[in-house]
Amino acid sequence: MATPKTLRTRARILDVALDLFERQGYDATTVSQIAEAAGITQMTFFRHFPTKDAVLVTDPYDPLIAEAVGTQPLGLPPLQRVRGGFLSALAGIAAVEDATARRRVAIVARHPSLRAAVATSTQDTQDAIVERLAADGTPRLDAVIATAAVLAAVTAALLSWADPDSVALDDSTSLEDLVRHALDQLTPATGERP
């Protein structure tokens, strides 16, 4: 468990990095500049984030999501357990995350190289969830398919959130609303076979 000081330092690095990325561009911003603006050493930066792109694509919620998936009833189909886990995990994400998440996603959406980093981060999330489902007896293939479907829906929604002109979203759309909307697309319509 991270200490309060560690969490404060990490938050300061993230905030400073986002400010610099937005002001001078992601490519033009160096780790050295981020560290200096945050009042830390580069070594401290790398203790919190292994790379510059990790500031934007690291998902600190993977353990929370995997645990939330694991608390879903074992009798549910894997897709419903993963959906339920994501919805449950949303309750643990403070509303203040909305602004930071939107800033991160907006920068990622504009940089193809960062989209590749998102794919790697998403794979890490998928692996954590699949391991949790498999530990409960879900066949691995079923766990992979269910998890991949949920992550694809959430990732597509997040990247669209960065460009409200591309979808019917507005500035008031919260992270929770967005994820719920994405997950609703994976629910069979009334009358369809589940």
C-alpha positions in Angstrom: 0.0 0.0 0.0 1.4 3.4 -1.0 2.0 5.9 1.7 0.3 9.3 1.7 3.6 11.0 0.8 4.1 8.6 -2.1 0.5 9.3 -3.3 1.1 13.1 -3.0 4.3 12.9 -4.9 2.8 10.8 -7.7 -0.2 13.2 -7.9 2.2 16.2 -8.1 4.2 14.6 -10.9 1.0 13.8 -12.8 -0.3 17.3 -12.5 2.9 18.9 -13.5 3.4 16.6 -16.4 -0.1 17.2 -17.7 0.4 21.0 -17.5 3.7 20.7 -19.4 2.2 18.3 -22.0 -0.7 20.7 -22.6 1.4 23.8 -22.7 4.4 22.7 -24.8 3.3 19.4 -26.2 4.0 15.8 -25.2 6.9 15.3 -27.6 8.6 18.5 -26.6 8.4 17.8 -22.8 11.2 15.9 -21.2 11.4 13.9 -18.0 14.0 16.3 -16.8 11.5 19.2 -17.3 8.8 17.4 -15.4 11.1 16.5 -12.5 12.4 20.1 -12.3 8.9 21.5 -12.3 7.7 19.0 -9.7 10.7 19.8 -7.5 12.0 16.2 -7.6 14.9 14.4 -9.1 14.7 12.3 -12.2 15.4 9.3 -10.1 12.3 10.1 -8.0 10.3 10.5 -11.3 11.3 7.0 -12.4 10.4 5.5 -9.0 6.8 6.5 -9.7 6.7 6.2 -13.5 9.0 3.9 -15.5 8.7 6.0 -18.6 7.3 9.3 -19.7 4.4 7.7 -21.4 3.5 5.8 -18.2 2.4 9.1 -16.7 -0.5 9.0 -19.2 -1.2 5.3 -19.8 -0.5 3.6 -16.4 -3.8 2.5 -14.9 -3.6 2.7 -11.2 -6.9 0.9 -10.9 -5.9 -2.5 -12.2 -5.7 -4.2 -8.8 -9.0 -2.5 -7.7 -10.8 -3.7 -10.9 -9.4 -7.2 -10.7 -10.5 -7.5 -7.0 -13.9 -6.1 -7.9 -14.3 -8.7 -10.6 -13.4 -11.3 -8.1 -16.1 -10.3 -5.7 -18.9 -10.8 -8.3 -21.1 -13.8 -7.8 -19.4 -17.0 -9.2 -22.6 -18.1 -10.9 -22.6 -15.2 -13.3 -21.3 -15.6 -16.8 -17.7 -14.2 -17.2 -18.9 -11.2 -19.2 -21.3 -10.2 -16.5 -18.7 -10.7 -13.8 -16.3 -8.4 -15.6 -19.0 -5.8 -16.3 -20.1 -6.0 -12.7 -16.5 -5.7 -11.5 -15.9 -2.5 -13.6 -19.2 -1.0 -12.4 -18.3 -1.8 -8.8 -14.8 -0.4 -9.2 -16.3 2.9 -10.4 -17.6 3.5 -6.9 -13.9 3.5 -5.7 -12.8 6.2 -8.1 -13.4 9.7 -6.8 -15.2 12.3 -8.9 -12.0 14.4 -8.9 -10.5 11.8 -11.2 -12.8 12.9 -14.0 -10.8 16.0 -14.9 -7.4 14.3 -14.7 -8.6 11.3 -16.6 -10.1 13.5 -19.4 -6.8 15.5 -19.6 -4.8 12.2 -19.9 -7.1 10.7 -22.5 -7.1 13.9 -24.6 -3.3 13.9 -24.8 -3.2 10.1 -25.6 -5.8 10.4 -28.3 -3.7 13.0 -30.2 -0.5 10.8 -30.3 -0.4 7.5 -32.2 2.6 6.3 -30.2 0.7 6.8 -27.0 -2.2 4.7 -28.4 0.3 1.9 -28.7 1.3 2.3 -25.1 -2.4 2.2 -24.1 -2.6 -1.2 -25.8 0.2 -2.5 -23.6 -1.4 -1.0 -20.5 -4.7 -2.6 -21.5 -3.1 -5.9 -21.9 -1.8 -5.6 -18.3 -5.3 -4.9 -17.1 -6.6 -7.8 -19.1 -4.0 -10.2 -17.6 -4.9 -9.1 -14.1 -8.6 -9.7 -14.6 -8.1 -13.0 -16.5 -5.9 -14.3 -13.7 -8.6 -13.4 -11.2 -11.4 -15.1 -13.2 -9.2 -18.2 -13.9 -8.4 -18.5 -10.1 -12.2 -18.8 -9.6 -12.5 -21.6 -12.1 -13.5 -19.7 -15.2 -12.0 -21.4 -18.3 -9.1 -19.2 -19.5 -10.5 -18.7 -23.0 -13.9 -17.5 -21.6 -12.1 -15.2 -19.2 -9.9 -13.7 -22.1 -12.9 -13.2 -24.4 -15.1 -11.6 -21.7 -12.3 -9.3 -20.5 -11.2 -8.3 -23.9 -14.8 -7.4 -24.9 -15.2 -5.2 -21.8 -11.8 -3.5 -22.2 -12.5 -2.8 -25.9 -15.8 -1.1 -25.1 -14.3 1.0 -22.3 -11.2 1.9 -24.3 -13.3 3.0 -27.3 -15.4 5.1 -25.1 -12.5 6.7 -23.4 -10.8 7.7 -26.6 -14.1 9.1 -27.9 -14.4 11.1 -24.6 -11.3 13.0 -25.6 -13.1 14.2 -28.8 -16.7 15.2 -27.8 -17.4 16.2 -31.4 -17.0 12.6 -32.5 -19.8 11.3 -30.2 -22.8 12.5 -28.4 -20.9 13.6 -25.2 -20.6 17.0 -23.6 -18.3 18.5 -21.0 -20.5 17.3 -18.2 -20.1 13.6 -19.1 -18.4 12.0 -16.1 -15.9 9.1 -16.2 -18.6 7.0 -14.5 -21.3 8.0 -17.0 -18.9 7.2 -19.9 -17.9 3.7 -18.6 -21.5 2.9 -17.7 -22.5 3.8 -21.3 -19.8 1.6 -22.7 -20.7 -1.3 -20.5 -24.4 -0.9 -21.4 -23.5 -1.7 -25.0 -22.5 -5.2 -23.8 -25.9 -5.9 -22.2 -28.4 -7.9 -24.3 -31.5 -5.9 -25.3 -34.8 -7.0 -23.9 -35.9 -10.1 -25.6 -32.5 -11.1 -26.7 -30.8 -14.3 -25.5 -28.2 -13.4 -22.8 
